[in-house]
Amino acid sequence: MPTPRRHLALCSLALLFAGLLTACSGAPAGNVENGKKWFTMNNCNSCHGEQGKGGRGPAIVPLDMTFASFVKKLRKQDAAIMPPYPETKISEQDAADIYAYLKAGK
């Protein structure tokens, strides 16, 4: 049977590991202003509207998905009208910036 001290150490280690997993699985830090720039430069606004609130394409603000889901949709579209954006066109950091912009809802 573990001693209270050993039990506390194991619990602390488990919490640290869980925190590291959470930090690693989230979105890279995004910059809202850069995201606005990339959203416009990649013509996202031509379908989704100036602020992502809809136009010819669906509204994507408020954005209700994880960063991983956002990148998956960005990279491989199942909608015929939206082109895929490979990492050679929109880098992971640029995607994080666009994600931050859409999450901010500005």
C-alpha positions, 0 to 999 in steps of 0.5 A, a space after each residue: 500500500 502506498 504511503 501518503 507521501 508516495 500517493 501525493 507524489 504520484 497524483 502530482 505527477 499525473 496532474 503534471 502529465 495531464 497538464 502537458 497533454 492539454 498544453 500540447 493538444 491545443 492550438 498554437 498561440 494565434 495573433 488576431 490581427 495577423 489572422 484578420 490579414 490572412 483571412 483577407 489575403 487568402 480570400 476567405 472573406 469572399 465567401 464567408 463575409 468580411 468578419 466570417 459571419 456569412 456571405 455566399 458561403 456559411 457563417 463561421 463566426 462564432 467558431 464552434 470547433 477545436 483548432 484540430 477540427 478547424 485545420 482538418 476542414 481547412 486542409 481537406 474539404 468535403 464541400 466541393 465549392 471550398 478549395 483545400 488549403 495545404 500547409 504550403 499555402 497556409 502554414 500551421 501558424 497562419 492557420 492558428 492566427 486565422 483561428 484566433 481571429 475567428 474565435 475572437 469574433 471581430 
